[in-house]
Amino acid sequence: MAKVAVLGYGTVGSGIVEVIKTNQELINQRVGDEVDVKYILDLREFPGDPYEDMIVHDVNVIMDDPEVTIVCEAMGGIGAAYQFTKTALSKGKSVCTSNKALVAEYGPELLALAKENHCSYLFEASCGGGIPIIRPLQTCLLQEQVVALKGIINGTTNYILTKMELEGADFETVLKDAQSLGYAEANPEADIEGYDVQRKIAILSSLAFGNTVFYKDVPTEGITKITIDDFKYMKQLKATIKLLGMSRYEDGKYFAMVAPFVLTKESPLYNVSDVMNAILVTGNTLGDSMFYGAGAGKLPTASAVVSDVIECAMNPGKTIKGTWKPEKLELSDLSDAKRRFFVRIANANEEAVKVAFGHVQMLEPVYDGEVAFVTDVMTERSYKDIASAFDVVNMIRMDS
């Protein structure tokens, strides 16, 4: 029998309980044993809730109960969640979580603690909500040298960019709409500035490449500079704009970044719209494989957490092996990365642009006095050096 405790009874925590209770018979059949929730930790009372008899307010009730072998951390943040996770693992209780901030900050430490105490630390739901991506990276793709990861892994920003494109609404208007619908937080900084994606791509890259990618080492740009005028130019290019987290291995070097990119219709990610997410994995022999689905939401995220619960229940007293090692992976300077650039320049003319940038694809200007174009392939360093002499309105990288 596998007794489960859920830490936090908010959106994800209540979803975990709902998924286990709804599919309990199926889960028990597949595990070959009974899996059930024994405790729910929360500071609040939940009068009238169908599971209010499971609510406890003292975490030690859970930690000191030998029947509890699996803990689902659904608190968020890196304060109490970190302390409770360490305590659980040190007592040999496996921990399953969707907490990307905690995984990105302390993943190697918590994985080592789990191994030391013959239990597991699993986080399938941390990078793609309900999209199965972490387990495939650590099982189905073990035979591959992953050479690239590329993903739309934040539903809030994807919703905002989709609405801007389809409705011609400005950024601030769509952001308020996203907040009213619950897609964006009251403080949306982590989403719109790219920090959420920064953590997710660091976790995925650590798993794909083997050693630790520290999220703070990943250069990151958000979507706050994107305007409806940029989307007017996209119509000429038959393209769209998406916030991508990406990493790749090339010529013995590793690169990673988060930034808005121009995607043409040839990209598998082009049609990933609204709040949906997708992750494109490229293997050296497999080629491209795309994982698509709901990147957030109560039940999709909870379902992914429960998939980890099942994995732990089927492997009691064992550490489920992973590919993430604590040694740091050194990322190369992006200045040498090569790509094309979509550029808008004010107070310049076409001739001056061609003299400076060489061969370019000129676009019809949206405003008088503005020049818009796409460069040929050049390094980031070359682009910055040349662009420094101009009044750049905006630049968005072209996805290759």
N, C-alpha and C positions, 0 to 999 in steps of 0.2 A: 504494500500500500504506500502511495506517495502522497504525503500531506503537503499542501502548498500554502504559503503565506503571501499576501499581497500588501506591499508597503505603499500606501497612498490610494485613496478611493476617489480620485478625480476622474477625468475623462478616460485615460488609458487604464487606470486601475480598475474602475468599474467595468470597463470593456473586457479585461482579462477574466474577471469573475463571470461575466455574461457568456463569454465564449466557452469557458470550461463547463458551465452549467447547461448551456444549450446543447453542446455536443458531447456531454459526459459519457453516454453509452458508447458512442463511436470511439472516443478517446480511450476509454477503458479497454475496448476490444483490441485496438491497435497497439496499446502498450502491453496488454496481457496482464494488467493489474489495475487496481482502482486508483484513480487520480482525482483528488478532491481538494477544495479550499477549506482550510481549517480556521485561518485568521485573516482579518483585514485590519491593517494599522492605519489609523487616522486620528487627528486631534478632535475632529468634529463628531457630533452625534448625528445619526441618520434615522430619526423616528419614522416608522412606517416602511422603511426599506425592507425588501424581502430577506436581506441577509444581515440585518442589524444585530442579530445575536452573535455574529462572527466578529463584530467590531471590537478592537482593543485599542487602548491609548498608550500602553507601555510596551516598547519594543522588546524589552527583556522577556516578556511572556513568550514571544516568538523565538527569540534566540536561545532561551533555556529549555525549550520543548524539544526533546529528541525525536519526536514524531515528525516534526517539520524538517523535510529534507530538501525542499526547493523554495526559494524566496524570489518573488517577482518584485523588483524595485521599480516603482512607478511614481516616484516622488519628484524626479527632475532635479536639476541643479547639481552642485558638486560639494555641498556642505554636509548635511545629515545623510544624504544618499551615499556619499563616500564612506562615512564612518559606519553606517549600518551594513553596507556591502562588505567592507573589510571584516566586520565582526561575524557576519554570516559565513563568509568563506573560511575564516579562521576556525570556525566550529564545524567545518565539513559540510556546510549546506550550500548547494549549488545556487547560483544567482542568475536570473534572466532579466534583461532590461531593454528598454528602448531609449535610454538616456545617452544620447550622442555626446553631450558635453562631458559627462563622466568618462565615457569610453575613450574619447579623444585625449583627455587630460591624463588619465591614470590606467589606460588599457594594459600596458605591459606589466605594471605592478600587480594589478588585480588578476591577470592571467597567471602570473607566477605564484601568487598566493593560493589560487585555486589548485594548481598543480601540487603545491606543497601539502595541501590538505585533502587530496584525492577527491576533489569535486570539480565543478565546471563553472566558468563565467561565460555566458552566452549573450549575444546582443544582435540577433537577426533583425530586430525591428529598428535599430538605431540609424540606419542609413537610407532606407527606402520605404519606411512604413510597412505596408503589406507586401511589398515586392520581395520575393525570395532572391537574395543576391549574395549574402555573406556565406551561407551554407554551400551554394554552388561554387563560390570561389575556393572553398576549403575542401570540396569533395569532387564535384563533377569536372572541375577544371584543373585538378592537380597535375595532370599530364601536360598542361600547357605552360609555356613561357608567356605570361601575360605581357604584351608589349604596349597596350594602351587601355585606359579607362576614360570614358567620357559620359557625362550624365546631366540630365535635368533632374535635380534632386532636391528641389524646394518648390512645393506647390504654391506658396504665396506669391513668389516672384513670377512663376509661370502664369498664374491667374492674372496678375497685373499686366504683364506684357501682352497676353492674349487679348485682354479687354481693350488695351490701348490700340492694338492693331485692328481689331474688328469693329470697334465703336468710335475710334478717333478721339477718345477721351484722354485728357492729360493725366500725368502721373499722380498728382495729388488727389484728383477726383476718384481715380480708380483705387488708390490706397485706402481712402475713406470707405469706399464700397466694400473692399476686402475686409476691413476692420468690422464693419457692420454685420457682415456675414460670418464672422468668426474665423476667417482665413488668416487674418493678420492680427498680431497682438496690439495692445494699446501702445506699447513701445515696439515698433517694428524693426528696429535697427538690426537685429541679428539676421533677419530675412533680407531686407532690402540692401544692406551693405555687404551681403555675401558671407557673413560669418558662419551661418548655419551650414552652408555648402562647404565652406572651408574645413569644418570639422569632419563632415561626412566623407569628403574626398581624401582626407588624411587617413581616416580609418580604412576605407576601401583600398587605398594605395598600400598601406601597411600590410594588409592581407594579401594583396595581389603580388607585391614585390618581396615580401618576406620580412623585411626589417622596418623599424619604426619611422614613419613620416610624422614629424611634429607639425601639428596644424598651424602653429604660428610661423612656420617656415614657408608656408604656401602663399605666394603673392595673391592678393585678393582685391577685386573691384566689385562694387555692387551695381544696381540698376538705376540709381538716382539721377544719372546724367542722360538717360534715354528719354527722348521727347517724341511727340507725335510726328514731328518733321522727319525724324529718322525713319519712321515707318512709311512716310510718303516716298522716300528714296527706295525703300525695300520693294515697293511695287514695281519700280523700274528694273530692279535686279531679280524680280520674281523670287524673293527671299523673305526671311523673317528674322527676328532677333530673340535669342534665348540666353538665359544665364546658365553657363556651363561650369561644372567642376570637371577638371580633366588632369590626367597624369599619363606619362608615357616613358618608355625605355627606348633609347635611340643611340646607337654608336657608343655603347658603354656608359651613357649618361642618363640620369633620371630627371625629368621635368614635371612640375605640377603648377597649376594655377586655377583661379576662379575669376571669371570675367564674363561680361556679355559678349556673345559672338553672333555673327551673321551666318545663318544656315540657309542653303539653297534647297530646292526640292529633292535633290539627289541624296540628301542626308536622311538616314533612318529616323533621326530625331525631329525632323521638320514638322511632322503632324502631331507631335506630343503637345497638346494644348490644355488650357484651363488649369485645373489643379493636379492633373495627372503627371506622373514622373516616369522616367525611363533611364536605363543605364546600359551603355554599349560597351561590351568587353571584347577586346581584340586579342586573340591568341596567335602564337607564331605559326601553328599548323591548322588550327580550327578556323581562323579568320574571325569575322564578326559574329557576335551573339548578343541579342538585345533582350533585356528584362524590363517589362512594362507593367504598370498598374497604379493602384492608389498609393501615393507616397506618404499619406498621412490619414488622419481620421480615426475615430474611436475604435471601431471594430476591425478595420484592416490592420492597424498597428497592434491591437490586442491579439489578433489572430497570429501574427508573427511571433509575439512573445510566447504564446501558448505552444507554438511549434517548438520553441526551445525547451519549454516545460516538458513536453513529450520526449524530446531527445534526452533530457536529464533523467526522466523517469525510466527510460529504457536502458540507462547505463548507470545504475546506482553504485555509488562508491568508486566511480571512475572519473578520470579527467578526459573530457572529449578533446582530442588533439586538434590543434589549429596551426596555421601557417605564420602567425605573427610572432616575430622574435624581438627582444628588447633592444638589440643593437640599432643605432641610428642610421637611417638611410640619408646620405648626403644628396641634396637636390642641387642641380646645376643652375647656374645663372641663366635666367630667361633672356638675357640680352642676345644670346647666340641663337635663340629659337627663330625659325624662319616661317613666315606666313605672309598673306596679303592683308591689306588694311583698307577699310572703308573710312574715308576722311572727308570732313566738311571744313572748309577754310573761308574765313571772311576777309574782306579787303585785299583780295588777290585776283589775278586773272589766270586764264587757262595756260597761257604761254609761260608764265612764271612757274606754275606747277609742273609743267612738262620739263622745263629746264632743270628744276630741282629734283624731281622724282623719276625722271625718265619716262618710259612707256607707262601710261595709265589708261584706265577705262573711264572716260568722262561721263557724267550723268547730267540730266537736265536740272538746272538749279531750281530750288523751291523759292528762293528769295534773290532779288537783284543784289549783286555784289558778293554773292556766295558762290564758291566753287566746290563741287562735290565729285568724288572720283574713287576708284578702287586701284590700288597700287599693284604692281607686279610683286612677286615673292621677294621679300627682303627680311633682313634680321630686325629684331626689335631695336637693337642698338642703332642700326642705320636709319630706321624710321624716326626714332627720337631725335637723332642728330639733325636730320633734314627738317623735321616738323618744327623744331625749336625756332626756326627763322620765320615762321608763319603764325597768324592768328587762328589757331585751331578751334573751331566751334565744338566739334566732337570727333572722336575716333572710335570705331568698333572693329575688333579683329574679325577677319573672315575665317570661318571654320574650313579646314582643308578636307 
